[in-house]
Amino acid sequence: MRAIQENSLGTSPIYFGDPSAPDQPLLDTFVPIINPDTLTVMGVLVLRDDLHFLFSLIQSWPVESETGETLLVTRDGDDVLFLMNCVT
């Protein structure tokens, strides 16, 4: 886990399939908790967002398209993962 190894903030890719929310797109943020005396990582705080705010925000964006498409793209290993929002 990067947050522990590098003492830095990290995020997961957007993913589906967590048992707590199987049909929801999720994004995790990992925040290392540093011991101020030894400057070592004592633990990691995991913040999970179900991304409803993101999709609502994307739908409200003013866009220069007649049909209002929004496309988010990220690299996933040797593949590309994209999420598309179409306003009809």
C-alpha positions as CSV (number, residue, x, y, z in Angstrom):
1,M,0.0,0.0,0.0
2,R,1.5,3.3,-1.2
3,A,0.2,5.3,1.8
4,I,2.4,3.1,4.1
5,Q,5.4,2.6,1.9
6,E,5.8,6.2,0.7
7,N,4.2,8.1,3.6
8,S,1.9,9.8,1.1
9,L,-1.7,10.2,0.3
10,G,-3.1,7.7,-2.2
11,T,-6.3,7.0,-4.1
12,S,-7.8,3.9,-5.6
13,P,-9.1,3.8,-9.1
14,I,-12.9,4.0,-9.4
15,Y,-14.2,0.5,-8.9
16,F,-17.4,-1.5,-8.5
17,G,-18.2,-4.7,-6.6
18,D,-17.5,-3.9,-2.9
19,P,-19.8,-6.2,-0.8
20,S,-21.0,-3.1,1.1
21,A,-22.2,-1.4,-2.1
22,P,-22.1,-3.9,-5.0
23,D,-23.8,-1.6,-7.6
24,Q,-22.1,1.7,-6.6
25,P,-19.0,3.2,-8.2
26,L,-16.5,3.8,-5.3
27,L,-13.3,5.7,-4.8
28,D,-11.1,5.2,-1.8
29,T,-8.6,7.7,-0.4
30,F,-5.8,6.5,1.8
31,V,-4.3,8.9,4.4
32,P,-1.2,7.8,6.4
33,I,-1.3,8.6,10.1
34,I,2.3,9.5,11.1
35,N,3.7,9.1,14.6
36,P,5.3,12.6,15.2
37,D,8.0,11.1,17.5
38,T,9.3,8.5,15.1
39,L,8.0,9.8,11.7
40,T,6.7,6.3,10.9
41,V,3.3,5.4,9.7
42,M,1.1,4.2,12.6
43,G,-1.9,3.5,10.5
44,V,-3.9,4.5,7.5
45,L,-7.3,6.3,7.4
46,V,-9.4,5.1,4.6
47,L,-12.1,7.5,3.3
48,R,-14.6,6.0,0.9
49,D,-16.8,7.9,-1.4
50,D,-19.7,6.5,-3.3
51,L,-19.3,9.1,-6.1
52,H,-23.0,10.1,-6.2
53,F,-21.8,13.7,-5.7
54,L,-19.5,13.4,-8.7
55,F,-22.1,12.0,-11.1
56,S,-24.6,14.7,-9.9
57,L,-21.9,17.4,-10.5
58,I,-21.1,16.1,-13.9
59,Q,-24.8,16.2,-14.9
60,S,-25.0,19.8,-13.8
61,W,-21.9,21.0,-15.8
62,P,-22.6,23.4,-18.6
63,V,-21.2,21.8,-21.7
64,E,-20.6,23.0,-25.2
65,S,-22.3,19.9,-26.7
66,E,-25.8,19.7,-28.1
67,T,-26.3,16.3,-26.5
68,G,-24.3,17.0,-23.2
69,E,-21.9,14.0,-23.1
70,T,-19.3,13.9,-20.4
71,L,-16.5,11.3,-20.5
72,L,-14.0,10.4,-17.8
73,V,-11.0,8.3,-18.8
74,T,-8.3,6.6,-16.8
75,R,-5.6,4.0,-17.5
76,D,-6.2,0.6,-15.9
77,G,-2.9,-1.4,-16.5
78,D,-2.8,-2.0,-20.2
79,D,-6.5,-1.1,-20.6
80,V,-8.6,2.0,-20.6
81,L,-11.5,2.5,-18.3
82,F,-14.1,5.1,-19.2
83,L,-17.3,6.4,-17.6
84,M,-19.7,8.2,-19.9
85,N,-22.6,10.3,-18.9
86,C,-25.2,11.1,-21.6
87,V,-27.9,13.7,-21.1
88,T,-30.8,13.0,-23.5
